[in-house]
Amino acid sequence: MLIPDPKAVRTLLTRYASLRIAQAERDRPSTARELEDVSYTLCVMMGTDDVHEAVARADALLPAAGCADPDGESSLPLAG
């Protein structure tokens, strides 16, 4: 299995989280479409068809790849 670029994974996870927050604050069709696109891309990148599993796999990949969070929060899990 190919291992995705940790920087791309971190960027995608950040975008996913931002869109989830934006959609929770105000339901907009454009945000929902973008969230669906980002979720799909994250699933493809992580080799699963479930976004929660994709987030969990991405969360596990980042520390294993030695990809430290620039804010120093690499030990905080993104899945939950």
C-alpha positions, 0 to 999 in steps of 0.5 A, a space after each residue: 500500500 502506498 503511504 500518503 504524504 504526511 503534509 498532504 494528510 495534515 492539510 486535508 485533515 485541517 480542511 476537513 475539521 474547518 469545514 465540519 465546524 463551518 457546517 455545524 455553525 451554519 448549514 450551507 449547500 456549498 460548504 456541504 459539497 466541499 465537505 463531501 469532496 474533502 471527505 471523499 478525498 481523505 477516504 481515498 487517500 487513506 484507503 477506506 470508504 468511511 470518513 471516520 476510519 479515514 480520520 483515524 488512519 490519518 491520525 495514526 499516520 502522522 505521528 508514525 511518519 514523524 510529522 510534528 504539528 507546527 503548533 506542538 500539538 502532535 499528541 492530540 488525537 484528531 479522531 474521536 
